[in-house]
Amino acid sequence: MSDSNFISRSFTEPFGFTKSIEGPACDREGNLYAVNFARRHTIGKVTPAGECTIFLELAEGSTGCGMRTNQHGDLFIADHTGHNILKVDIATRLISVYVHEPTMNQPNDLAITSSGVIFASDPNWKDSTGQIWRMDPSGNGRAVLLEANMGTTNGIEVSPDEKTLYVNETRQRRIWAYDLSADFQISHKRLFIEFPDFGLDGMRCDIAGNLYVTRHGKGTIAKISPSGEILVEVPLLGKDCTNLTFGGPDGRNCYVTVADTGNIQLFQADLPGRCWQLLQET
């Protein structure tokens, strides 16, 4: 392990984003997007040099949370107040409603497959419950409910071989693993890991299938092996980390949104992230 790996630093200026900063996602050019830059209901754009601007203003009634990009230049946004998954053409900034599902509690975080299937976590914070949804590229604006009556679902991710779906529950401090079939049905739910303290938020895999998890309130990123062993815990410059993504020239830059410092922090991982690898595919 290089001495320069897993050492965090600030990437953007503190408090440039609000305390609702969330949902980091990179595009193919290495730009980074995160929600609630300068004020709520915005999407901020951060260049590879760390320069921040407002990229989008969302419509009244919409508030972004988790986001993902695909290799076609689309940005998907979980709009938790509008009960939508929004789709943005990054080149034109055109916003459309990809899915509107009024029975969603408040879609929170997103995961995506190489073929564009999207999974969404859907917590009910008031009741500490949650759901999981799936949206297919040919689904004609429909969302399929995969599971209800869970804990407070939040972070969600697909393994690099696309055979496992990981979903965490913030307040119950558990991460569940499901088998994914070829048509992305879930089965064989099992407890992947449970933590004794602090909360859980966004998650991403690296290309070897290790799962990176934000430990909200503790201010660390836990790197967990596919067998459920904690390999590394990376301290951050704040406590309330909300989400993470991978980018940079070689995909090893791990960008973390941190609410109590209102900024994006950065450390180098030892392997590229799966989300970065997906963007390299054509």
C-alpha positions in Angstrom: 0.0 0.0 0.0 1.4 3.4 -1.0 2.0 5.9 1.8 0.0 8.4 -0.2 -3.1 6.3 -0.4 -6.1 6.7 2.0 -5.1 10.2 3.3 -7.9 12.7 3.0 -7.7 16.4 2.1 -10.1 19.1 1.1 -10.8 19.2 -2.6 -13.3 22.2 -2.6 -13.4 25.1 -0.2 -15.3 24.5 3.1 -18.9 25.7 3.2 -19.2 26.3 -0.6 -21.9 23.7 -0.5 -24.8 23.7 2.0 -25.1 21.1 4.8 -27.3 19.1 2.4 -24.4 18.3 0.1 -24.9 14.8 -1.4 -24.8 12.7 -4.4 -21.3 13.1 -6.0 -21.0 11.7 -9.5 -18.3 12.2 -12.2 -18.7 12.4 -16.0 -16.4 11.0 -18.6 -14.4 14.3 -18.8 -13.6 14.1 -15.1 -16.0 16.8 -13.9 -17.7 16.2 -10.6 -21.3 16.9 -9.8 -22.9 17.2 -6.3 -26.2 18.6 -5.1 -26.9 21.8 -3.2 -24.0 24.0 -4.2 -24.3 27.5 -2.7 -28.0 26.9 -1.9 -30.6 24.1 -2.0 -32.3 22.9 -5.2 -29.1 23.3 -7.2 -26.6 20.9 -8.8 -23.0 22.0 -8.5 -20.3 21.3 -11.1 -16.6 20.9 -9.9 -13.8 20.8 -12.5 -10.8 18.5 -12.1 -9.0 21.5 -10.6 -11.6 22.0 -7.9 -13.4 25.1 -9.3 -17.1 25.1 -8.4 -20.1 26.6 -10.3 -23.8 26.1 -10.4 -24.6 23.6 -13.2 -28.4 23.4 -12.8 -31.3 24.9 -10.9 -33.9 22.3 -10.3 -37.6 23.1 -10.7 -39.7 24.2 -7.7 -40.6 21.2 -5.6 -37.5 19.2 -6.6 -34.5 18.5 -4.4 -31.6 16.4 -5.5 -30.0 13.6 -3.4 -28.1 10.7 -4.9 -26.8 10.9 -8.5 -25.2 8.6 -11.0 -23.9 9.2 -14.6 -23.8 6.8 -17.5 -21.4 6.5 -20.5 -23.9 8.2 -22.8 -23.6 11.5 -21.0 -26.7 11.4 -18.9 -26.9 12.4 -15.2 -29.6 10.7 -13.1 -30.8 12.5 -9.9 -32.9 11.1 -7.1 -35.4 13.9 -6.5 -36.5 13.1 -3.0 -39.1 15.9 -2.6 -40.6 15.4 -6.1 -40.8 11.6 -5.9 -38.9 11.5 -9.2 -35.8 10.2 -10.8 -34.7 13.0 -13.1 -32.5 12.6 -16.2 -30.2 15.4 -17.4 -28.4 15.5 -20.7 -25.1 16.8 -19.5 -24.2 18.4 -22.8 -27.4 20.4 -23.2 -28.5 20.6 -19.5 -32.0 19.5 -20.6 -33.9 18.0 -17.6 -36.6 15.4 -18.0 -38.5 13.2 -15.6 -37.2 9.7 -16.1 -39.6 8.1 -13.6 -42.2 9.7 -11.4 -43.5 7.3 -8.7 -45.9 8.9 -6.2 -45.7 5.9 -3.8 -42.0 6.4 -3.3 -41.2 7.8 0.2 -38.3 10.0 -0.9 -35.8 8.4 -3.3 -32.4 8.8 -1.8 -29.5 7.1 -3.5 -29.0 5.4 -6.9 -27.0 2.5 -8.3 -26.6 1.7 -12.0 -25.6 -1.3 -14.1 -23.6 -1.3 -17.3 -26.8 -1.7 -19.3 -28.4 1.3 -17.6 -30.7 -0.5 -15.1 -31.1 1.8 -12.1 -31.7 0.8 -8.5 -33.0 3.3 -5.9 -33.1 3.3 -2.1 -36.2 4.8 -0.7 -36.2 5.6 3.0 -39.1 6.7 5.2 -37.1 8.6 7.9 -40.1 9.3 10.1 -40.9 5.6 10.5 -37.3 4.3 10.1 -38.4 2.0 7.3 -37.5 1.8 3.6 -37.9 0.2 0.2 -35.9 -0.7 -2.9 -36.9 0.1 -6.5 -35.6 -0.9 -9.9 -36.0 1.1 -13.2 -35.2 -0.6 -16.5 -34.0 1.4 -19.6 -37.1 0.2 -21.5 -39.4 0.6 -18.6 -41.5 3.4 -20.1 -41.2 5.6 -17.0 -42.1 2.8 -14.5 -40.4 1.8 -11.3 -40.6 -1.8 -10.0 -40.8 -2.3 -6.2 -38.3 -5.0 -5.3 -38.7 -5.0 -1.5 -40.6 -3.0 1.2 -40.7 -3.1 5.0 -36.9 -2.7 5.3 -35.0 -0.5 7.7 -34.0 3.0 6.7 -32.6 2.2 3.2 -29.9 4.5 2.0 -26.6 3.6 0.3 -27.0 1.2 -2.6 -24.5 -0.3 -5.1 -24.0 -3.1 -7.6 -20.9 -5.3 -7.6 -18.5 -5.2 -10.6 -19.7 -8.6 -11.9 -23.3 -7.3 -11.4 -24.2 -10.4 -9.5 -24.7 -8.7 -6.1 -26.8 -5.8 -4.9 -25.7 -4.1 -1.7 -28.2 -1.9 0.3 -27.6 -0.4 3.7 -29.9 0.8 6.4 -28.7 4.0 8.1 -30.4 3.8 11.5 -30.1 0.0 11.8 -26.4 0.1 10.8 -26.7 -2.9 8.6 -25.6 -3.7 5.0 -27.6 -6.4 3.2 -26.4 -8.3 0.1 -28.8 -9.8 -2.5 -28.1 -12.1 -5.4 -28.9 -10.4 -8.8 -30.2 -12.6 -11.6 -29.5 -12.0 -15.3 -32.7 -9.9 -15.5 -31.8 -8.1 -12.2 -34.3 -9.8 -9.9 -33.1 -10.0 -6.3 -33.0 -13.1 -4.1 -31.0 -14.8 -1.3 -31.0 -11.7 1.0 -28.3 -12.0 3.7 -26.6 -9.8 6.2 -23.3 -8.6 4.8 -22.0 -6.6 7.8 -23.5 -4.9 10.9 -21.9 -2.0 12.7 -22.2 -1.3 16.5 -22.3 2.5 16.2 -22.8 5.6 14.0 -24.8 5.7 10.8 -24.4 4.6 7.2 -24.9 6.6 4.0 -23.6 6.3 0.4 -21.6 3.4 -0.9 -19.5 2.6 -4.0 -17.5 -0.5 -5.1 -14.0 -0.5 -6.5 -13.1 -2.7 -9.5 -12.2 -5.7 -7.3 -15.5 -5.6 -5.5 -14.5 -4.0 -2.3 -17.3 -1.8 -0.9 -16.6 1.7 0.3 -19.1 2.9 2.9 -19.6 6.4 4.5 -19.7 6.1 8.3 -22.0 9.1 9.0 -21.3 10.7 12.3 -17.9 8.9 12.6 -16.3 10.8 9.8 -14.7 7.8 8.1 -14.9 5.7 4.9 -14.8 2.0 5.6 -13.4 -0.2 2.8 -14.9 -3.7 3.2 -13.9 -6.8 1.3 -16.4 -8.9 -0.7 -16.3 -11.3 2.3 -17.4 -8.6 4.7 -14.0 -7.8 6.4 -13.1 -4.2 7.1 -9.8 -3.6 5.4 -9.2 0.1 5.9 -11.0 3.0 7.6 -10.1 6.4 6.2 -10.5 9.4 8.5 -12.0 12.6 7.0 -11.8 16.3 7.9 -15.4 16.2 9.3 -17.9 13.8 10.8 -21.0 13.9 8.6 -19.9 12.2 5.4 -22.9 11.6 3.1 -21.7 10.0 -0.1 -18.7 9.2 -2.3 -17.7 8.5 -5.9 -14.6 7.7 -7.9 -12.9 9.7 -10.7 -9.7 11.3 -11.7 -7.3 10.2 -14.5 -6.9 6.7 -13.3 -10.2 6.3 -11.4 -8.5 6.1 -7.9 -9.6 9.6 -6.7 -12.3 9.0 -4.1 -14.4 12.1 -3.7 -16.5 12.4 -0.5 -19.3 14.8 0.3 -19.1 16.0 3.9 -22.1 17.9 5.3 -20.6 19.5 8.4 -17.7 21.0 6.5 -19.9 21.8 3.4 -17.3 20.6 0.9 -15.9 17.7 -1.1 -12.9 15.9 0.2 -10.5 13.6 -1.6 -8.3 10.7 -1.0 -6.4 8.3 -3.3 -7.6 4.6 -3.2 -5.4 1.8 -4.2 -7.7 0.6 -7.0 -10.1 2.4 -9.5 -13.8 2.6 -8.7 -16.4 0.6 -10.5 -18.4 3.8 -11.3 -15.3 5.2 -13.1 -14.7 1.9 -15.0 -18.3 2.0 -16.2 -17.7 5.4 -17.8 -14.7 4.0 -19.8 -16.9 1.5 -21.5 -18.4 2.3 -24.9 
